Amino acid sequence: MISAGKLCCHFPNEEDLPAIVSLDQRCLGGLWSESGYRRELESPNSLFRILSTPAVSSQAAKASRAKDSTTLDLAAEAEPSTASIIGIGCLWAILDEAHITVLGIDPAYQGQGLGQWLLLHLLLDARRQNLQHATLEVRPSNTRAHKLYYRFGFQQVGRRKRYYSDGEDALLLWRSGLQNREFLQEIAHWRPYILTRLRQHGWQVDDHWDDEKWVENRILKGVNIFDKN
């Protein structure tokens, strides 16, 4: 197995914008421009995360992609990238709702659990902001992405006709209970599974919840497990 290297999930800064736009073009087809992402950085109602790792060779990325043919295809196949930013995710905080606007993984790295890790952090960010619900739109044709969202408790609640520029409808997905104790229990269940999958693909994850017993004890005591203090 090719070692994928260290993986970090963190908030971007302005210097990251060119690489973010490049990734957007590869995995989302040019959804937002650089000015659009800059607005997200500056908006107090936007929560924006990226996945980054040291750059790898294009040949290594191809080999990693070929190893697992069951990729989470959030966008059309593209050439692998040597950029260090390999995932982007964003949500808008609207009243008590987290509207997930962007979730994309470099096509060269899909199918390794990175989308799950990024979505997990976005939902944690929503919880920290005292948001109660999460919602998003997804193409009906993107069945592999559906599996990701349904695994995280999203359910289809509607359909937006001709939502996308090519005329395709959008499915409206929704999940509630981000402030409930049950959500913390779900996190304790998901986290070790996702970490195991990432590490099987060679990712070295900087994760402060490395002790499952610590997580479980915090939940039982009613303490927010995402508070590092």
Beta strands, then each sheet from edge to edge (+ up, - down):
strand 1: 5-10
strand 2: 46-52
strand 3: 85-94
strand 4: 97-105
strand 5: 133-138
strand 6: 155-160
strand 7: 170-175
strand 8: 203-205
sheet 1: 6+ 7- 5+ 4+ 3- 2+ 1- 8-
end
